[in-house]
Amino acid sequence: MNDTKEISGDILMGAKAIAEYLGITSRQLYRLVYKDVIPTFKLGGSVAARRSALNKWMDGLGK
């Protein structure tokens, strides 16, 4: 199964794709997801995130 899919430009599908976008490991991503720190959602049993939501979240970290 390929877990590095990109759907409709804004959605990153799969932990590997999200982690690569953020520049972290999949393990670090799963920790952030588990602690509900990062804006993600489930799509078909896989973790997914919108690039736009991740960008807003990262912008808020600098404040």
C-alpha positions as CSV (number, residue, x, y, z in Angstrom):
1,M,0.0,0.0,0.0
2,N,1.3,3.4,-0.9
3,D,0.7,5.8,2.0
4,T,2.2,8.9,0.4
5,K,-0.8,10.1,-1.6
6,E,-1.8,13.7,-2.4
7,I,-5.4,14.3,-3.0
8,S,-6.8,17.5,-4.6
9,G,-3.8,19.6,-4.0
10,D,-4.5,20.6,-0.3
11,I,-4.9,17.2,1.3
12,L,-1.9,15.1,2.4
13,M,-2.8,11.5,2.8
14,G,-0.8,9.2,5.1
15,A,1.6,9.7,7.9
16,K,4.6,9.6,5.6
17,A,3.4,12.4,3.4
18,I,2.5,14.6,6.3
19,A,5.8,13.9,8.1
20,E,7.8,14.7,4.9
21,Y,5.8,17.9,4.5
22,L,6.7,19.0,8.1
23,G,10.2,17.7,8.0
24,I,9.8,15.3,10.8
25,T,9.7,11.5,11.2
26,S,6.6,9.4,11.0
27,R,7.1,8.4,14.6
28,Q,7.2,12.1,15.7
29,L,4.0,12.8,13.6
30,Y,2.2,9.9,15.3
31,R,3.1,11.3,18.7
32,L,1.7,14.7,17.7
33,V,-1.5,13.1,16.4
34,Y,-2.0,11.0,19.5
35,K,-1.6,14.0,21.8
36,D,-4.0,16.0,19.5
37,V,-1.4,18.7,19.0
38,I,-1.5,18.8,15.2
39,P,-4.6,19.4,13.0
40,T,-5.2,16.0,11.4
41,F,-8.2,13.9,10.6
42,K,-9.0,10.3,9.6
43,L,-9.9,9.5,6.0
44,G,-10.6,5.9,5.2
45,G,-8.7,4.7,8.2
46,S,-5.6,6.7,7.4
47,V,-4.3,9.9,9.0
48,A,-4.7,12.9,6.7
49,A,-4.2,16.7,6.9
50,R,-4.7,19.8,4.9
51,R,-1.7,21.7,3.9
52,S,-3.5,25.0,4.6
53,A,-4.4,23.8,8.2
54,L,-0.8,22.7,8.8
55,N,0.5,26.1,7.6
56,K,-1.8,28.0,9.9
57,W,-0.8,25.7,12.8
58,M,2.9,26.3,12.1
59,D,2.3,30.0,11.8
60,G,0.8,30.0,15.3
61,L,3.8,28.2,16.8
62,G,6.0,31.3,16.2
63,K,3.7,33.6,18.2
